[in-house]
Amino acid sequence: MTEAAVALHRQLGLTDEEHERIVAVLGRDPSLAELAMYSVMWSEHCSYKSSKVHLGGLPTDGPLVLQGPGENAGVVDVGDGLAAVFKIESHNHPSFVEPFQGAATGVGGIIRDILAMGARPLATLNSLRFGDLAEPPQRRLLDGVVAGIGHYGNCVGVATVGGEVAFDPCYTGNPLVNALTVGVAPADRLLRGRAERPGDLAVLLGARTGRDGIGGASVLASAGFAEGETAKRPNVQVGDPFQEKLLIEACLELVEAGLLAGLQDLGAAGISCATSEVAARAGMGMEVDLDAVPLREPSMEAWEVLISESQERMLALVDPERLDAVVAVCDRWGVAASVIGRMVPAGDEGGRLTVRFRGELVAEVPCQSLADEGPVYRRPLVAPAPPRAGAEVPLDADPEAAVLALAADPTCASKRWVYEQYDRYVGRGTVAGPGSDAAVVRLPGSRRALALATDGNGRYTRLDPVAGAALAVAEAARNVACSGARPVATTNCLNFASPERPEVMGDFAAAVAGLGQACRALGVPVTGGNVSFYNESDGRPVHPTPVVGVLGLLDDAAKAVPSGFPRAGLDVWLLGETRADFGGSAWQRLASGRLEGRPPGLDLDAEAALQRLLVELAAAGLLACAHDCSDGGLAVALVEAVLAAGVGATVAMAPVAGPNGLPPLAALVSETPSRVLAATEPDAGPALGAAARAAQVPLRRLGASGGDALVVPGLLDLPLARLRDAYEGALPRALGEPVPAS
Amino acid sequence: MRFGVVTFPGSCDDRDARAAVEHVGGDAVALWHGDERLPPLDALIIPGGFSYGDYLRCGAIARFSPVMAAVRRFAAAGGPVLGICNGFQVLCEAGLLPGALLRNAGLRFVCRPVRLLVGSTATPWTRACDPGDELVIPVKHGEGRYVHPDPAGLAGEGQVVFSYAPGDNPNGSLAGIAGVRNPAGNVVGLMPHPEHAVDPLLGPTGGRALFDSVMAAAVGVTP
């Protein structure tokens, strides 16, 4: 092996051992094009080489799961002959390097994953993490990321309906930008990213291939950041949502006309990934003619064409007899369609990917070796230290000041500044949008609706990765159940620092174990997801942050339960028991600035019982409001419930403090999970009580809705206008912008 | 009643406009940007979205599309035409409506329900309203700041069809103008999205007034 070759494979992010393995697979030194292909396909981002051994333990089967992990996205049977397709993905590093384009192309990429299954993308949620907004660069990141998400989602006509945004100094050098998209398709028309038979043509649809995004998966997504990494900016792709809009409409028309054998998106690793994956899944080989790829820059080399991550491209697999019809549809939408390959039967040693360019054979590799047989690492790991009890928080603060401080904390406060930049109406499906516990999206042509929520608390996971991950599943599923929908499946985006650190791998393994426990206990199998490693900057890792998306089903969209008090005169209740849970809480952060103790204790059986009860109550039409207690505890839940429709409430804390004898402020700020603030018509009390007793869910009446203040007699009396100013004004103030008049 | 709804490449609310038409009891006919002739129609909607990507000025390319010649003929013959958001921008670019739409004063995309006050009712799209009626309809746009050299004159001519209620102007539009009509009254454009405000399950229903008006007008019923 020459010195130059050694330098090259290292430059491409391959280790010496991986290079030797490629030589062993091929029985010779790889060509430049082959080396480039392996570098992206064997990157952490594409191959899951560090996470694979841990992910096998997650539950993936369920009665409604039509497609689990391994395809472009997970698929769930939602009734009426319809299937919901959903998945979450990260675009963290591109968004740090170039916030607007990084976030925009993250949205574009996850939308194409859904499209690849033959589904119309309906709605997107985003889970975002930034550092402290007191730092100007963080404000620019937030501004750029939100504008990028809005720009792309708004222009392609896919509604942005929910998600969450949280702030913590650990994300200063590495923000998290996770996007979840859900789509819908007739269940009998779902596509897979695979060919049907030899002779099928691989047709590249959409944008020309350029030099943008070269090495995005290997160089950008699979390494940490050090100082001065703006040099990686050319690795970030540039989005064209108009092109994507045309691609979506053209592909859906092709799917509806039954013209495609399979469909695959081109994301990370571009043509290398799409061609090798469709061939490997089908157990075939493929002959690829790179000269047929429309290029932006004619001077591009074969290896660049193979690994370019130019956006807005799809690979369709087409029976040759249908090619003319496919081209006609694409012409109508102004979408370029180029035959770049042909499926061939597998030989004795499996399918081979042969690539020709300008009269030369530039690559000939076994498809499986690229797509499925990458290195698998059992990285050394150190189990996380057991969490230590004893997180004392000040509980003698002025209750009014405490509630106002929580309401004005950017993580707890209203995200209106963010979501008003997103089109939440397009598609005529949004029954409940941003600001609700879960987004509720009506299925086209059906009474049914999907509910979706994303959650993930890095502070909890930092203290105890097992518990933190389980709490994320519980919270997302609880949010879905609060809307009245039955949680049925999950997807996750696991954001961690470098897998080459044993303590990070220890956290990762523990978090996956926690995810598995919670998904099993709550009956929500994992249908797919994404692992994002190397989330660190200058050696400073982010909190381990598993973000969980939960999909729920609502039989009647008109029965969706709102998250706030809709009117006066309702009885206000708390479902669930409140304990002294302050570890990792928002109040601990605000009052002490520390992160210590155990995260809130989660009883998965109690959580499951609560969620079943919520679904039952909603179906019976008993709930006028249901709102999850999470960040900021009951205090923030009450603030949000009274501000939603501007209906105040008078509630007592004594029933919350209960036999545990919690101090009143503790009852307001504790973050005990498995609790829901609810409201019912006064005459629904007996039915509610009977249902809660049967479900063995603790139920306490706190008071009633009404008035124009949040009143806890003897503790606080806060006019809605003051609460609104704190809650709605927090983000605009942090960003130095005008506060909307209340 | 047959509503034609134009689809340009990049239209996003075309399917929603058709669904809204069906929701209120009309028949929706999908029209394509390349169509040079229109089928028999009772009304025409230019929907929202980002026609041809709107990478130039919003609506600046769409005005040259083949279907726009047919839209002009339909408008000249007195047919009711409604431009919504991007459709409003297209009609202004095409010279079928006065004024222009610029980048929002806040320089950001804004999506929220707003309160609108009905001005002129001398249009098929507001005939069932009374002047001063308040309608709640969502806006969602980045370039919706209405400008005109003589907004007072426009109002004097009765060409202001919708204004944002005081405090609800989301984009810095001159004189709070949210929608205008042509001198004849049959062509109306507005930035808010009435097609997203007809179904109570999905939020406010202020948009129904526009559809109710045009449908009442078509069958000759005087409200």
Interface residues (C-beta under 8 A of the other chain):
Chain A: A147 G150 H151 N154 C155 V156 G157 D240 P241 F242 Q243 K245 L246 W333 G334 Y419 E420 Q421 Y422 D423 R424 Y425 V426 G427 R428 G429 T430 V431 R442 A557 A558 A741
Chain B: P9 G10 C12 D13 R15 D16 A19 A20 G49 F50 Y52 G53 D54 Y55 R108 F109 V110 C111 R112 P138 K140 G142 G167 H193 E195 H196 D199 L201 L202 G203
